[in-house]
Amino acid sequence: MPCAFKFPNGDTCNRPPMRKSRFCFGHDPKKKQQRLAIAKRTASLRYHASTDLHQQAQDLSDQISATEAGQDKPLETLRNLRARIDFVLEEIERLTHG
């Protein structure tokens, strides 16, 4: 039997209900505070991760500019860029696939 929640258009939620409840976790009125707490934690993690990724991208851009201006050694810059790009890709993977 699916979740007892009804959408405004009359459709029902197709998720299975939790034990001892007629509703799934997403629609159980008793779980509202728990859902809000999870949403806040998730939003905070995403914000900090996106801020860090933005800073990483800015640092990469600055390093490329310094190399183009002759202030950094090209091979050292390439190694640093590769390590940072790998880090950014790992963070994106972690954020998108948990």
C-alpha positions, 0 to 999 in steps of 0.5 A: 500500500503506498503513502497516504499523502494526496497531492493537490491534484488528487494523485497519491504518493507512490513511495512505501509508508514507513513502519507504523505510519500511513506516510512515507518519510517525506510526507509524514507530519510527525517527521517534519522537524527531522526533514527540516534539520536534514534539509538545513544540514544538506544546504549548509554542506552544499553551500560550503562545498560550492564556496570551496569549489569557487575558491579553487576555480579562482585559484586556478585562474590566478595561477594560470595568469601568473604563469602567463605573466612569467611569474611561475614555472610552467611545469610546476604550474601544470602539476599544481593545476592537475592536482587541483583539477583532480581535487575539484572533480573528486568534490563534484563526484562526492557532492553528486553521488553522496 
